[in-house]
Every structure is written in structure tokens, then in C-alpha cells.
Amino acid sequence: MITDEEVAEFELLVKQLCQDLPEGPGFLEVAKMMITYYNDDPTYTNASSIQNALTNTEIINLTEQQRYSKPLALLQGWVKREMEAATKEHLEGRLRENKFRTGSDLDEYEKAFGPAFNEHLGSLVGRSRWLDAGAGKAVAMRQYLEKGGQAKCLACSFEIPGDALQQVRAAEEKYGEQFRYLQGKYFGNVSDEEFGLREEGSFNLITDLNGVLYYTTTFLEDLKRYLDMLALNGKLCCTHLPGLYLTLSEHKDLSGRFGVRKWLAGITNVSLTVYTTLIGDAYVLTKTGEHNELPATEWKQCYTVEGQNATQTILSCHGPIIGDPTIIKLS
Ligand SMILES: C[S@@+](CC[C@H](N)C(=O)[O-])C[C@H]1O[C@@H](n2cnc3c(N)ncnc32)[C@H](O)[C@@H]1O
């Protein structure tokens, strides 16, 4: 909701800016109508239509846009805040429902990430660490442990699906320090301490099978965090990102997943292998050095769409991108 205090602040500012107008602030009436319309039904769609209206010169003419640029910027900021809150709330509801697939097993992880995943998992030893981010029921991880896997396993997700809670707790008991499941928070809100980064070290493998990066509203931060948490020569495996819209101004010919491939390959000190499958790309990023900087990218917008699982994130990258992926076709 846009609060009464905000409306008062907006009104005061507008009145100050139109003191010399004999006809008074017609603009104010229009803007207040929009605010009332939104506050009566504070949904993402309504906030979004106000946001469009605020920059539409047929509704607020150019002279008014210029005269009232300051209160307009304020109002746009509040509307943006409302849109972000609505997105978060919608996302939280969906994550809580857990209606999507949450029980992929090891075979499915291998199918999704290609042979590099299996090889790398097989090479992990006792001190190595595997983080499965957006783990759902952590079926793959529990299978790995059942098969005698040596690495220390940490699963994390917004919520353990209710029908797997007992099995997850039983596995934690059985494997003690070798298996933990962190739940109840967005990935971005889990602290380094909870991830055990200082005590147990960084991760040798991070998997994200339609997990955090698929749903997050903070894509850039979460991807950067994964890379920071990865050990040298460690691998980050993640599935295709259908909600990611990336414009690359210096590589205009590369849109859609071709753009995403180029962009990911442009991260410093990372080598990227893309496994193409019938269901889309899987990305395996290997950390080849410290300080992994993402290509300079502007965050534009983020929203959820009814009936679609993936969060839609719009990004724009202006600079040149150096680096190319290795592409391996799986099917
Ligand atoms: C589609 S399920 C996939 C589960 C598992 N990887 C599998 O394939 O069976 C998505 C998982 O990601 C988790 N998730 C999505 N976004 C998250 C976020 N930002 N922080 C923590 N968990 C998240 C959900 O709670 C859920 O466990």
C-alpha cells in the first residue's frame, strides 16, 4: 500500500511546484486517483499499470512530467517497491505450495547436468563439500550418501516439502556431520556462518536443478554468491533459466539462450561448458581463479507470471563480453 504519509508528502511537493498556476494542480487529482485505485486493490498488475501510466504523456503531459519530475520520481519509487513486494509475496506463496517437482534423483541430476556432473561428483573426497541449492526433498543427495558418497553434503531450500520431512531428518541423524539440510530462508538470507564457510571451507560442487536461480528475485546477487562460495576448480551446475531476459548491447545478434551463454562465459576466472538437451541448456561453470566478476549488468525488472514457474528477470549488459562457452550437445 502507498501510505497516507506518502500521499501527504507527494501532495505537499506537488502543491509547492504549482503555486504559480491559476488553474491549480489537475495533475494531483489524476495522481491521487491512481493511488486510490491501487490501494483499493494492491496487486502487481495494478502497480504495473500505474507505473506505465506515470510515464504515458497522454495521461500526464510532457509539461507536467517536467514540472512534477520530483514528486513523480517519488511516486515511481513507491510503486516499484510495491511491485517488488507483490512479486516476493507471490513467489513465497508458490514456494510454500511446493507444487513443482521436488524429488529429482541422481539419474535426473546427471541427465540435467551432463557427464561433467557425474565425473566431478565421483572425484569428491571426504573433505570435499557439495551444496544442493533449492534441493526440494534432497533425493539425489540422500541417494549419493546411500551409495557411500564421501563428500560432506549440505542441502538448502526455502522449505522442506512436508512429505519428505521425516526422511530428511532421518538422513541427518544417520549421516551426522556428513548431511545437513538448511531450510526456512531465501538463499540470499542464509549467512556464511550457516553455510559453514569459515569452519568447513568453500564448496567443491554446487548444484541448482530448477532451484534458486530459477525462482529468485535477486539473480545477480545469488549467482555471484555461488561463485564466491565455490572452491578453486569447483563446479557450479545449473539448469536452463527460461525466465532470464538479457540484452547485450555489444552482441545484439545473441538473444535468448545464446545471449545467456555468452554472458555466463564472460564471468572472469570461470570456464563455461554448456550441455544442450531437449529441454534446454545446462550450464557447468568451473572456477579457474579467485575474484569472479559478472559482466557489468544493469538489473531492470523482475516479476512473476501466473501459470509460469520461472521468475522473469530482465537484465541489460552494455559492455563488451570476452569469452566463449564450450558447447556439448547431449541430445
Ligand atoms: C522445483 S524445486 C527443485 C527441487 C530439486 N532440485 C529437484 O529437482 O527435485 C525448487 C526448489 O528450490 C527452492 N527455492 C527456490 N528459490 C529459492 C530461494 N530463493 N531460496 C531458497 N530456496 C529456493 C524451493 O524451495 C524448492 O525446494
The ligand as a Tripos MOL2 file, in Angstrom:
@<TRIPOS>MOLECULE
LIG
   27    29     1     0     0
SMALL
NO_CHARGES

@<TRIPOS>ATOM
      1 C1         11.4760  -27.1530   -8.4940 C.3       1 LIG1
      2 S1         12.1000  -27.4530   -6.8980 S.3       1 LIG1
      3 C2         13.5430  -28.3770   -7.3530 C.3       1 LIG1
      4 C3         13.9980  -29.2990   -6.2500 C.3       1 LIG1
      5 C4         15.1410  -30.2390   -6.5980 C.3       1 LIG1
      6 N1         16.2950  -29.5570   -7.1120 N.3       1 LIG1
      7 C5         14.6410  -31.3000   -7.5660 C.2       1 LIG1
      8 O1         14.9080  -31.1730   -8.7720 O.co2     1 LIG1
      9 O2         13.9650  -32.1940   -7.1160 O.co2     1 LIG1
     10 C6         12.7070  -25.8530   -6.4330 C.3       1 LIG1
     11 C7         13.3690  -25.7850   -5.0740 C.3       1 LIG1
     12 O3         14.0560  -24.5530   -4.9610 O.3       1 LIG1
     13 C8         13.7570  -23.9430   -3.7130 C.3       1 LIG1
     14 N2         13.9610  -22.4980   -3.8960 N.ar      1 LIG1
     15 C9         13.5980  -21.7520   -4.9380 C.ar      1 LIG1
     16 N3         14.0240  -20.4880   -4.7830 N.ar      1 LIG1
     17 C10        14.6700  -20.4350   -3.6220 C.ar      1 LIG1
     18 C11        15.3690  -19.4160   -2.9170 C.ar      1 LIG1
     19 N4         15.4890  -18.1830   -3.3920 N.pl3     1 LIG1
     20 N5         15.9390  -19.7310   -1.7500 N.ar      1 LIG1
     21 C12        15.8470  -20.9810   -1.2530 C.ar      1 LIG1
     22 N6         15.2190  -21.9930   -1.8910 N.ar      1 LIG1
     23 C13        14.6450  -21.7270   -3.0510 C.ar      1 LIG1
     24 C14        12.3430  -24.3900   -3.4170 C.3       1 LIG1
     25 O4         12.0490  -24.2860   -2.0360 O.3       1 LIG1
     26 C15        12.4200  -25.8530   -3.9040 C.3       1 LIG1
     27 O5         13.0000  -26.6580   -2.9220 O.3       1 LIG1
@<TRIPOS>BOND
     1     1     2 1
     2     2     3 1
     3     2    10 1
     4     3     4 1
     5     4     5 1
     6     5     6 1
     7     5     7 1
     8     7     8 2
     9     7     9 1
    10    10    11 1
    11    11    12 1
    12    11    26 1
    13    12    13 1
    14    13    14 1
    15    13    24 1
    16    14    15 ar
    17    14    23 ar
    18    15    16 ar
    19    16    17 ar
    20    17    18 ar
    21    17    23 ar
    22    18    19 1
    23    18    20 ar
    24    20    21 ar
    25    21    22 ar
    26    22    23 ar
    27    24    25 1
    28    24    26 1
    29    26    27 1
@<TRIPOS>SUBSTRUCTURE
     1 LIG1         1 GROUP 0 **** ****
